[in-house]
Amino acid sequence: MDLKTTYIHKETEPIYLGGTSASISASDGKFLATPLNEDVVITNLHTNEIYYKIEGDDDEAITSLCITPDGKYLAICSQSQQLRIFDLESKHITKTFKLSSPVYISTVDSTSSLFAFGGSDGVVTVWDIEGGYVTHSLKGHGTTICSITLYGELNNLNSWRLASGDTMGTVKVWDLSKRKCIHTLKDHNTAVRGVAFDDDFEYFITGGRDHVVIVYGTKNFKPLYTYPINEQVEASGFVRYVNDRQFFYTAGSSNILRLWDIKSGELVAQTPAPLETNEELVIMDVIKVCEHQLYLVISDQTLVELDLSVKQGDVSGDNVQELPVMKRIAGNQGIIADTRYVGPDHNLLAMATNSPALRVMDLQKPFELKLCEGHTDILNALDASPDGKWIATASKDGEAKLWRWDDNVESFQLYATFQGHAGPVTAICLNKLTSEPTFLITGSSDLTIKKWTIPKTSGNVMKTSVYTRRAHDKDINAIDISPNDEFFATASYDKLGKVWNCQSGETIGVLKGHKRGLWDINFYKYDKLIVTGSGDKTLKVWSLNDFTCQKTLEGHTNSIQRVKFFNPQSPQLISCGADGLVKIWDYKSGEEIKTLDNHDNRIWAMALRDDKGDEFITADADGKVTTWTDNTAEEVRLRELAAKDKVEQEQSLSNFVKNQDWSNAFLLALTLNHSMRLYHVIKSCIEANEDEESSIGSFQLEETISQLNNDQLVVLFKKIRDWNVNFKFFEISQSLIHVILQHFAIDSLIEVPGLMKIIDSIIPYNERHYNRLDDLIEQTYVLDYTVEQMNRLLA
């Protein structure tokens, strides 16, 4: 019976949680530092791997992060007002410092010389990175500082300037060499979120939540240009774009980065406008990695990379260029409600999350993400065709959409939209028999199911279904279509599963028996079986011949969210649920084979790469994705090798004893950790008695014992302890103790980790054995006296 019993795993965990902005090393864009609640995660963007995780500061949330452009140091500020300087090369904290207040904004200069921190008490603290001390404490703001920037030339001390903006709209420009404020600007009437100097120290820009951007000249800091921006500005600065010309950028509440001409204020270029949804995303920050590379930090903890060196033609006139998105980095996926393997090679993962956009992740580059926008509300469910080139999505917006793989852009493009449900679409399934789908079934919270024909051409909006049926009395949570496309099944929160005829849309069977609502339902490809998973913590397998329950499988401690059949040779099941556990079942025996545990939260989603069960994925409410790979064959091979090695070692042990090679026999028995075999080796040595004066019959064996290392001594003392408990075996244990005390100093034995605890457990039994021997000696005296008196009577 070819059962899958053992799986190994690797996981992709969230690297970004919290409202604090991320930070990237600007010289090469290699290191990304992100907050993970109270911890900090450093990711190598070149290798797509986590470089290091810094433990939190007494469960206090991270408030600000700033990494030096050269990628050598990271400044970490937390709610407890603690500043920690982390050395990325040595991977340890080099300095800690107590700030005067929590810091929510920080920056570093381009030469990696100074950090600057803006406190909630209005104090700006400047930190010397190389020296590891505070150089300036600048006071003058009366409220929280919400923007800050540094400018300086390495060999010109008089050039160093710092600008800071606060939540009341005041901006101050500081001369660091003179240690004083040289200009106070009050041209904004609300929080200033973007302040920046250009590279040539010709212009200075401020951008505020009052929808206004002001460009100043740095000679006298008088406003040169004031431009209204149709959004709350969260970041502003200068970049070079076409022909290396300098422009200023703004980003904020509209989730669009825009480039503007400095002198005319004309819009030059912008990122693609996102689809209008109920998800209100904001660009929290713009990170300038180099002159032509920017990262946008979005409020859903994703980062968007832009390459401004990609030339888009002339920027003159009314031709607004579109800035191409190079890649997206997902700090976390949110709650993953459903998932499938997709792509021509099934190396991508499609995810329905608490976001309107379909997310597609490359399993080889797990932090990179592609978004497919089309829905206007969160996704509830999805399905994929057997070849991985089609994805169907169901959304809370009441629509279902079909996406098709496009080789030209190596992504999924919207193919068709299906409208008609009166409520959110909660379940969806594509037909299985053909690689290119011909129909799909949808289920909705309006309690109906619909069958839709897939159009032959793309771009259609289908508003008429093949049929509509009232299906259940409560929400429909899952739909599955049989492998031959003849039937489909629905699972509902009304505790029922139903089997339907695909052609007519009529019910042909009802699966009744669960005590709580059903979360999932799945056909077995190689037999007339169907399985349901329920909130009553059980799986039930049903016959498609008479729709009776064949087996009920119990083992989960909470609701079962997903269940799948797999294994063509012998039917097996995988289930997962709200207890965070994954269980592997053997259907024929009805027994649980294995429990897999790598999640800390409810597992909402599960997907199998194929029906063989060689690989599957689980995803939970924390956004953690675990890939499980079958390791049964390797495990069996290792067990067979271990059994073979054991037989060979036991044969060797037998040969050593036969040849009276007591030293090798002793060492091998000790290595095998077999108590009685070791006992019989020592007993046989004593009986052979090669050296009469030896306590154990062999001086050579005593010499071997005297050379044991600490670990071997601990194992030997454990055996001595076990034998010492039993009156039949204690003599040999006492002989061994005698040998050990002859060859080892007491001080050296005391230093062996864990040995004294074992010795403490030996002593009480030793006392008992000696007391028993004393009693026996006393009894021999009585016997001697009795015999002597009897001899006198006979005389």
C-alpha positions in Angstrom: 0.0 0.0 0.0 1.6 3.3 -1.2 0.6 5.6 1.6 2.1 9.1 2.0 3.1 9.4 5.6 5.8 11.9 6.0 6.2 15.5 4.9 8.9 18.1 5.2 8.1 21.8 5.0 9.3 25.3 4.3 7.4 28.5 5.1 7.1 32.0 3.9 6.1 34.3 6.9 5.1 37.9 6.9 8.0 40.3 7.1 6.0 43.6 7.5 3.3 44.3 10.0 2.5 47.7 11.5 2.0 51.3 10.4 5.7 52.3 10.5 7.4 52.9 7.1 10.1 50.5 5.8 13.7 51.4 5.1 16.0 50.4 2.3 19.8 50.7 1.9 20.1 53.4 -0.8 23.5 52.6 -2.3 22.5 49.2 -3.7 18.9 48.5 -2.6 20.1 45.2 -1.1 18.7 45.4 2.5 15.1 46.0 3.4 14.3 46.7 7.0 10.6 46.3 8.1 8.8 46.3 11.4 7.0 43.1 12.4 5.0 44.3 15.4 7.8 44.7 18.1 10.4 42.8 16.0 12.5 44.0 13.0 13.0 41.8 9.9 16.0 42.5 7.6 15.5 41.0 4.1 18.0 40.6 1.4 16.1 41.8 -1.7 18.8 40.4 -4.1 18.4 36.8 -2.8 14.7 37.0 -1.7 15.7 35.6 1.7 15.4 36.9 5.3 18.9 38.1 6.4 18.2 38.5 10.1 15.4 39.0 12.6 16.0 41.3 15.5 14.0 40.5 18.6 11.7 43.2 20.0 12.1 45.7 22.9 9.9 44.4 25.7 6.8 44.0 23.5 6.9 47.7 22.5 5.9 48.5 18.9 8.5 49.8 16.5 7.9 53.4 15.7 10.7 54.2 13.2 13.4 52.5 11.2 16.3 54.0 9.2 19.0 52.1 7.4 22.2 53.8 6.2 22.8 54.1 2.5 25.8 51.9 2.7 23.8 49.2 4.4 26.0 48.9 7.4 23.9 50.3 10.3 20.2 50.4 11.2 18.6 52.7 13.7 15.6 51.2 15.5 13.2 53.4 17.5 10.4 51.9 19.6 7.4 53.2 21.6 9.5 52.9 24.8 11.7 55.7 23.5 14.5 53.3 23.1 17.0 53.9 20.3 19.1 50.9 19.2 21.9 51.0 16.6 22.2 47.6 14.9 25.4 46.6 13.0 24.3 44.6 9.9 27.7 43.0 9.4 28.3 41.7 12.9 24.5 41.2 13.4 24.3 42.7 16.9 23.2 45.8 18.7 26.2 48.2 19.1 24.5 51.1 21.0 21.4 51.8 23.0 20.1 55.2 24.0 17.1 56.6 25.8 15.4 59.3 23.7 13.4 62.2 25.2 10.2 61.0 23.6 8.8 58.4 21.1 10.2 59.0 17.5 7.9 58.5 14.5 10.2 59.9 11.8 13.9 59.5 11.1 16.4 60.0 8.3 20.1 59.6 7.4 22.3 61.6 5.3 23.7 60.4 1.9 27.2 59.9 3.3 26.0 57.5 6.1 27.5 59.9 8.7 24.5 61.1 10.7 21.1 59.9 11.8 18.4 62.4 12.7 15.3 61.6 14.8 12.1 63.7 15.1 10.5 63.3 18.5 6.9 63.7 19.5 8.0 66.3 21.9 9.3 68.5 19.0 13.0 67.8 19.7 15.3 66.8 16.8 18.1 64.5 17.9 21.2 64.1 15.6 23.3 61.0 16.1 26.9 60.5 15.0 27.0 57.0 13.5 30.8 56.4 13.6 31.3 57.9 17.1 28.1 56.5 18.6 26.8 59.6 20.4 24.4 62.5 20.2 25.8 65.5 18.4 22.7 67.8 18.4 19.5 68.2 20.4 17.5 70.8 18.5 14.5 72.4 20.2 12.0 74.8 18.7 9.0 72.8 17.5 6.1 72.9 19.9 4.5 69.7 18.6 5.2 66.3 17.0 7.7 66.3 14.2 6.3 64.4 11.1 9.0 65.0 8.4 12.7 65.4 8.4 15.6 65.5 6.0 19.4 66.0 6.0 21.8 67.6 3.5 25.6 67.8 3.7 28.8 67.5 1.8 31.4 65.2 3.4 34.4 67.6 3.3 32.4 70.9 3.9 31.3 71.3 7.5 29.5 74.5 6.8 27.2 72.9 4.2 25.3 70.7 6.7 21.6 71.5 6.9 18.6 69.8 8.5 15.0 70.5 7.8 12.1 69.4 10.0 8.3 69.8 9.6 5.7 69.3 12.3 2.0 68.5 12.5 1.0 72.2 12.8 2.5 73.1 9.5 5.7 74.7 10.7 9.0 73.9 8.9 12.4 74.7 10.4 15.7 74.8 8.7 18.7 74.2 10.9 22.4 75.0 10.4 24.2 72.0 12.1 27.6 73.7 12.2 26.1 76.7 14.1 23.7 74.5 16.0 20.7 76.8 15.5 17.5 77.4 13.5 18.2 79.7 10.6 14.7 79.8 8.9 11.2 79.1 10.2 8.6 78.6 7.4 4.9 78.8 8.2 3.3 78.6 4.8 1.3 75.4 5.5 -1.7 75.2 7.7 -1.6 71.4 8.5 1.0 68.6 8.9 4.0 68.8 6.6 4.8 65.2 5.5 7.4 65.8 2.9 10.6 67.9 3.1 13.6 67.6 0.8 16.7 69.4 -0.6 17.7 68.8 -4.1 21.2 67.3 -4.8 22.7 70.7 -5.8 21.2 72.6 -2.8 19.4 74.9 -5.2 15.8 74.0 -4.2 14.0 73.0 -1.1 10.5 71.5 -1.2 7.7 71.1 1.4 4.5 69.0 0.9 1.6 69.0 3.3 -1.8 67.4 4.0 -3.3 70.7 3.0 -2.9 69.6 -0.6 -0.1 72.1 -1.3 3.5 71.8 -2.4 5.9 74.8 -2.0 9.3 75.0 -3.7 11.8 77.4 -2.1 15.1 78.8 -3.1 17.9 77.9 -0.7 19.5 81.3 -0.8 16.9 83.0 1.4 14.2 80.3 1.7 11.5 82.4 0.0 8.8 80.6 -1.8 9.5 80.4 -5.6 6.6 78.3 -6.6 3.4 77.1 -4.9 1.4 74.3 -6.5 -2.0 72.9 -5.4 -2.0 69.1 -5.5 -5.3 67.3 -5.6 -4.5 65.0 -2.6 -3.1 64.9 0.8 0.7 64.8 0.3 2.5 62.2 2.4 5.9 62.4 0.6 7.6 64.8 -1.7 11.1 65.3 -3.0 13.3 65.6 -6.1 14.3 63.0 -8.7 15.9 63.0 -12.2 13.8 61.6 -15.1 14.1 62.0 -18.8 17.4 63.6 -20.1 18.6 63.7 -16.5 16.3 66.7 -15.8 15.3 67.4 -12.3 11.6 67.1 -11.3 9.8 67.0 -8.1 7.5 64.2 -7.0 4.4 63.9 -4.8 2.6 60.9 -3.4 -0.1 60.4 -0.9 -3.8 59.7 -0.4 -4.6 58.9 -4.1 -2.0 56.0 -4.1 -0.3 57.5 -7.2 3.2 58.9 -7.5 3.3 61.9 -9.7 6.3 63.8 -11.3 6.0 67.5 -11.9 8.0 70.1 -13.7 9.6 72.4 -11.0 9.1 75.7 -12.9 5.8 75.2 -14.6 4.1 72.8 -12.2 2.9 70.7 -15.1 2.3 67.0 -14.5 5.0 65.0 -16.4 4.5 61.4 -15.4 2.7 59.2 -12.9 2.3 55.6 -11.9 -0.8 53.7 -13.2 -4.0 54.8 -11.5 -5.3 52.0 -9.3 -8.8 50.6 -9.7 -11.3 52.4 -7.5 -12.3 49.9 -4.8 -13.5 50.0 -1.2 -9.9 49.5 -0.1 -8.5 52.9 0.6 -4.7 52.6 0.0 -2.3 55.4 0.7 1.4 55.9 -0.2 2.9 56.3 3.2 6.5 57.0 2.1 8.7 57.2 -0.9 12.2 55.7 -0.6 14.8 57.0 -3.0 17.3 54.2 -3.6 19.3 55.9 -6.3 18.7 58.8 -8.7 16.5 56.7 -10.9 15.1 54.1 -8.6 12.2 54.6 -6.1 10.3 52.4 -3.8 6.7 53.3 -2.8 5.6 52.1 0.7 1.9 51.4 0.5 -0.4 51.3 3.6 -1.2 47.6 3.0 2.5 46.8 3.7 3.5 46.3 0.1 6.4 48.0 -1.7 6.4 49.1 -5.3 9.7 49.5 -7.2 9.9 52.1 -10.0 12.7 52.5 -12.4 12.8 56.1 -13.7 15.6 55.3 -16.1 13.2 53.6 -18.5 12.8 56.3 -21.1 9.2 57.1 -22.2 9.9 59.7 -24.9 9.4 63.4 -24.8 7.8 64.8 -21.7 6.8 68.1 -23.3 3.2 69.0 -24.0 0.2 67.3 -22.6 1.6 63.8 -22.9 1.7 62.5 -19.4 4.0 59.5 -19.2 3.2 56.3 -17.3 5.9 55.1 -14.9 6.2 51.3 -15.2 6.1 49.2 -12.1 9.2 47.0 -12.0 8.1 44.7 -9.2 6.0 44.6 -6.0 7.2 43.2 -2.6 4.5 41.9 -0.3 5.3 42.5 3.4 2.4 40.3 4.3 -0.5 38.7 2.5 -3.1 39.4 5.1 -5.8 36.8 5.7 -5.5 34.2 2.9 -9.0 32.8 2.3 -8.3 30.5 -0.7 -5.3 29.5 -2.8 -4.4 27.4 -5.9 -1.2 26.4 -7.8 -1.3 28.3 -11.1 0.9 29.2 -14.1 2.1 27.0 -17.0 4.5 25.2 -14.7 2.4 25.4 -11.6 5.2 27.4 -10.0 3.0 30.3 -9.0 0.4 30.7 -6.2 -2.9 32.5 -6.7 -4.3 33.9 -3.5 -7.7 35.3 -2.5 -7.0 37.6 0.4 -8.7 40.4 2.3 -8.0 42.6 -0.7 -9.9 43.2 -3.9 -6.9 42.4 -6.1 -6.0 38.8 -7.1 -2.5 38.2 -5.7 -0.1 35.9 -7.6 3.1 34.9 -5.8 6.2 33.3 -7.4 7.1 30.4 -5.1 10.8 30.8 -6.0 10.6 34.5 -5.1 8.1 34.5 -2.3 8.3 38.2 -1.4 7.6 39.3 -5.0 4.0 39.8 -6.0 1.8 40.5 -9.0 -1.6 42.0 -8.7 -4.5 41.4 -11.0 -7.0 44.2 -10.5 -10.7 43.9 -11.5 -12.8 43.4 -8.4 -13.9 46.2 -6.2 -14.3 44.3 -3.0 -12.4 41.5 -1.2 -12.1 38.1 -2.7 -13.9 35.2 -1.1 -12.8 32.2 -3.2 -11.0 31.1 -6.3 -10.3 28.1 -8.5 -7.9 27.2 -11.3 -8.0 25.0 -14.4 -5.9 21.8 -14.4 -3.3 23.4 -16.7 -2.9 26.4 -14.4 -3.6 28.9 -17.2 -7.1 30.0 -16.0 -8.2 31.4 -12.7 -11.8 32.1 -11.6 -12.4 34.5 -8.7 -15.4 35.1 -6.6 -15.8 38.4 -4.8 -17.9 40.2 -2.2 -18.7 42.7 -4.9 -21.3 40.2 -6.3 -19.2 39.4 -9.4 -17.2 36.4 -10.6 -14.3 36.9 -13.0 -12.2 34.7 -15.2 -8.5 35.4 -15.8 -6.3 33.9 -18.5 -2.5 33.5 -18.6 -0.7 35.8 -21.1 2.7 34.6 -22.2 3.7 38.0 -23.5 3.4 39.8 -20.1 3.9 36.6 -18.1 0.8 37.3 -16.0 -2.9 36.8 -15.9 -5.2 39.1 -17.8 -9.0 39.6 -17.3 -10.9 37.4 -19.7 -14.6 37.6 -18.7 -16.9 39.0 -16.0 -20.0 37.2 -14.7 -22.8 39.3 -13.2 -26.1 38.3 -11.8 -25.9 37.3 -8.2 -27.8 39.5 -5.8 -25.2 39.1 -3.0 -21.5 38.4 -2.6 -20.2 35.4 -4.5 -18.9 33.0 -1.9 -17.9 29.9 -3.9 -16.7 29.1 -7.4 -15.4 26.2 -9.4 -14.2 25.6 -13.0 -15.0 22.4 -14.9 -12.3 19.7 -14.7 -12.5 17.6 -17.9 -11.0 20.1 -20.4 -7.8 22.1 -19.9 -9.5 25.1 -21.4 -12.6 25.6 -19.2 -16.0 25.5 -20.9 -18.2 26.4 -17.9 -18.1 27.4 -14.2 -20.4 27.1 -11.2 -20.8 30.0 -8.7 -22.5 30.1 -5.3 -23.6 33.2 -3.5 -24.9 34.4 -0.1 -28.2 35.0 -2.0 -28.5 31.2 -1.5 -28.4 30.4 -5.2 -26.1 28.6 -7.5 -25.5 29.6 -11.2 -24.0 27.8 -14.1 -22.2 30.0 -16.6 -20.9 29.3 -20.1 -17.5 30.7 -20.7 -17.4 32.9 -23.8 -15.2 32.1 -26.8 -13.6 35.6 -26.9 -12.2 37.8 -24.1 -13.7 41.1 -22.8 -17.3 39.9 -22.4 -19.5 40.7 -19.5 -21.9 37.7 -19.0 -25.2 38.7 -17.4 -27.2 35.6 -18.2 -26.5 32.2 -16.7 -27.4 28.8 -18.1 -29.6 28.2 -15.1 -30.1 29.4 -11.5 -31.1 27.2 -8.6 -32.1 27.9 -5.0 -29.5 25.7 -3.4 -29.4 26.1 0.4 -30.9 27.9 3.4 -27.7 29.4 4.5 -24.4 30.7 2.9 -22.7 28.4 0.3 -19.1 27.9 1.4 -17.7 25.6 -1.2 -18.4 24.1 -4.7 -16.6 21.2 -6.4 -17.1 19.7 -9.8 -16.6 15.9 -10.4 -13.6 14.9 -12.6 -15.9 13.9 -15.5 -17.9 17.1 -15.3 -21.1 15.1 -14.8 -21.9 16.3 -11.3 -21.1 19.1 -8.9 -21.4 19.4 -5.2 -22.1 22.2 -2.8 -21.4 22.6 0.9 -23.4 25.1 3.0 -23.6 26.5 6.5 -27.0 24.9 6.7 -25.2 21.6 7.7 -26.0 20.0 4.3 -24.0 18.9 1.3 -25.8 18.5 -2.0 -24.8 16.7 -5.2 -26.2 18.1 -8.5 -26.4 17.1 -12.1 -24.3 19.6 -14.1 -26.5 19.3 -17.2 -29.9 19.8 -15.7 -29.0 21.6 -12.5 -31.2 19.2 -10.5 -30.4 17.8 -7.1 -29.6 14.1 -7.2 -28.4 13.5 -3.6 -28.3 15.2 -0.2 -25.5 14.6 2.3 -27.1 14.8 5.7 -25.4 14.0 9.0 -23.1 16.8 10.1 -24.1 18.7 13.3 -22.7 22.0 12.2 -22.2 23.9 9.0 -20.0 22.6 6.2 -16.9 24.5 5.1 -15.6 22.3 2.2 -16.5 19.5 -0.1 -14.3 17.4 -2.5 -14.7 14.6 -5.1 -12.2 11.7 -5.2 -10.9 11.3 -8.7 -10.5 7.5 -8.7 -13.6 6.2 -6.9 -17.3 7.2 -6.3 -16.5 9.0 -3.1 -17.0 12.5 -1.8 -15.7 14.1 1.4 -17.1 17.0 3.5 -15.4 19.0 6.3 -17.5 20.6 9.0 -17.6 22.9 11.9 -18.4 19.9 14.0 -14.7 18.9 13.9 -15.3 15.8 11.7 -14.8 14.7 8.1 -17.4 12.5 6.5 -16.8 10.4 3.4 -19.9 9.6 1.4 -20.7 7.1 -1.3 -21.9 8.6 -4.6 -23.9 5.5 -5.3 -26.5 5.9 -2.5 -25.2 9.1 -0.7 -24.7 7.3 2.6 -21.9 8.1 5.0 -19.2 5.5 4.7 -16.8 6.8 7.4 -16.6 9.6 9.9 -13.0 10.7 10.8 -12.4 12.5 14.1 -9.3 14.1 15.4 -9.4 17.9 14.9 -10.0 20.0 18.0 -11.8 22.8 16.0 -13.7 23.5 12.8 -12.3 21.9 9.6 -11.9 24.5 6.9 -10.4 22.5 4.0 -10.3 18.8 3.1 -9.0 17.1 -0.1 -8.7 13.6 -1.5 -5.4 12.5 -2.9 -3.3 9.4 -3.9 -4.4 7.3 -6.9 -3.2 4.0 -5.4 -5.0 4.1 -2.1 -7.4 6.9 -1.1 -6.0 9.4 1.4 -7.2 12.7 2.8 -5.6 15.9 3.9 -7.6 18.2 6.2 -6.8 21.5 8.0 -8.7 23.8 10.1 -9.2 26.4 12.9 -6.9 24.4 15.2 -3.9 25.3 13.0 -3.2 21.6 12.3 -2.9 19.6 9.1 -3.8 15.9 9.3 -3.1 13.1 6.9 -5.7 10.3 6.9 -5.9 6.7 5.5 -9.4 6.3 4.2 -9.4 2.5 4.2 -8.4 2.1 7.8 -10.2 5.3 8.9 -7.1 6.2 10.9 -5.1 9.4 11.2 -1.6 8.8 9.9 0.2 12.0 10.7 -0.4 15.4 12.2 1.6 18.3 10.7 2.0 21.4 12.8 3.5 24.6 11.4 0.8 27.2 11.9 -0.2 29.4 14.9 -3.5 30.5 13.5 -6.6 29.2 11.7 -5.8 27.6 8.4 -8.2 29.0 5.8 -6.7 27.8 2.6 -5.1 24.6 1.2 -4.1 23.6 -2.3 -2.6 20.4 -3.8 -0.2 20.6 -6.7 -1.7 17.5 -8.2 -3.8 14.5 -7.0 -0.7 12.4 -6.1 -0.1 14.4 -2.9 3.6 14.9 -3.5 3.3 18.6 -2.6 0.6 20.8 -1.1 0.3 24.3 0.4 -1.5 25.6 3.5 -2.1 29.3 4.3 -3.4 30.8 7.5 -5.1 33.9 8.9 -1.7 35.5 9.6 -0.6 35.3 5.9 1.9 32.5 6.6 2.3 30.1 3.7 3.7 26.6 4.2 4.8 24.3 1.4 4.7 20.6 2.4 6.7 18.1 0.3 6.3 14.4 0.5 9.3 12.8 2.2 7.9 9.2 2.6 10.3 7.5 0.3 13.3 9.2 1.9 12.0 8.3 5.4 11.5 4.7 4.4 15.0 4.6 2.9 16.5 6.0 6.1 14.6 3.5 8.2 15.8 0.6 6.0 19.4 1.9 6.3 19.1 2.2 10.0 17.7 -1.3 10.3 20.5 -2.6 8.1 23.1 -0.8 10.2 21.6 -2.1 13.4 21.8 -5.7 12.1 25.4 -5.2 11.0 26.3 -3.7 14.4 24.6 -6.4 16.4 26.5 -9.0 14.3 29.8 -7.1 15.0 28.9 -7.0 18.7 28.3 -10.8 18.7 31.7 -11.3 17.0 33.5 -9.1 19.5 32.1 -11.0 22.4 32.9 -14.3 20.8 36.5 -13.2 20.2 36.6 -11.8 23.8 37.4 -8.3 22.4 35.8 -6.7 25.4 36.9 -3.1 24.7 35.3 -3.0 21.2 32.3 -4.9 22.4 31.8 -2.5 25.3 32.1 0.6 23.1 29.7 -0.8 20.4 27.1 -1.8 23.0 27.4 1.7 24.6 27.0 3.3 21.1 23.9 1.2 20.4 22.5 2.4 23.7 21.1 -1.1 24.4 21.1 -1.6 28.2 21.0 -5.4 28.4 23.5 -6.0 25.6 26.0 -3.7 27.5 25.2 -5.6 30.7 25.9 -9.0 29.2 29.2 -7.7 27.7 30.5 -6.7 31.1 29.1 -9.9 32.8 30.8 -12.0 30.2 34.1 -10.1 30.7 33.9 -10.7 34.5 33.1 -14.4 33.9 36.1 -14.8 31.5 38.3 -13.2 34.2 41.4 -12.5 32.1 42.8 -10.4 34.9 42.0 -11.7 38.3 42.8 -8.5 40.1 40.5 -6.4 37.9 37.1 -5.6 39.3 35.5 -6.3 35.9 37.9 -9.0 34.8 40.0 -7.0 32.3 42.5 -4.2 32.7 42.2 -3.4 29.0 38.4 -2.8 29.5 39.2 -0.6 32.5 41.6 1.4 30.3 38.8 1.8 27.7 36.4 3.1 30.4 39.0 5.6 31.6 39.1 7.2 28.2 35.3 7.8 27.8 34.2 11.3 27.0 31.6 13.3 28.9 28.6 12.2 26.8 29.7 8.5 27.0 30.1 8.8 30.8 26.5 10.2 31.1 25.1 7.3 29.0 27.1 4.7 31.1 25.9 6.2 34.4 22.3 6.1 33.2 22.8 2.3 32.6 24.4 2.0 36.0 21.4 3.8 37.6 19.0 1.5 35.8 20.8 -1.7 36.8 21.3 -0.5 40.4 17.6 -0.4 41.0 17.3 -4.2 40.5 18.8 -6.5 43.1 19.7 -9.0 40.3 21.9 -6.6 38.4 23.3 -4.3 41.1 26.6 -6.1 41.6 27.9 -5.2 38.1 26.8 -1.6 38.5 28.8 -1.4 41.8 31.8 -2.9 40.0 31.6 -0.3 37.3 31.3 2.5 39.9 34.4 1.2 41.5 36.3 1.2 38.2 35.2 4.7 37.4 36.1 6.1 40.8 39.6 4.6 40.4 40.2 6.2 37.0 38.4 9.6 37.3 39.0 12.4 39.7 36.0 13.4 41.7 36.4 17.0 40.6 36.3 16.0 36.9 33.1 14.0 37.4 31.4 16.9 39.2 32.1 19.1 36.1 30.3 16.7 33.7 26.9 18.3 32.8 23.9 16.4 34.2 26.0 13.7 35.9 25.5 14.7 39.5 21.7 14.4 39.1 22.1 10.8 38.0 24.5 10.1 40.8 22.0 11.5 43.3 19.5 9.0 42.1 22.0 6.1 42.5 23.0 6.9 46.1 19.6 5.9 47.8 19.7 2.5 46.2 23.4 2.0 47.2 22.5 2.7 50.8 19.7 0.1 50.5 22.0 -2.5 49.1 24.6 -1.9 51.8 22.0 -2.1 54.5 20.8 -5.4 53.1 24.4 -6.7 53.1 24.9 -5.7 56.7 21.7 -7.6 57.6 23.0 -10.6 55.8 26.4 -10.4 57.6 24.6 -10.2 61.0 22.5 -13.2 60.1 25.7 -15.2 59.2 26.9 -14.5 62.7 23.7 -15.9 64.2 24.1 -19.0 61.9 27.7 -19.5 63.0 26.7 -19.3 66.7 23.8 -21.8 66.1 26.1 -24.3 64.3 28.7 -24.0 67.1 26.1 -24.7 69.8 24.8 -27.7 67.8 28.4 -29.1 67.5 28.8 -28.8 71.3 25.5 -30.8 71.9 26.7 -33.5 69.5 30.0 -33.7 71.3 
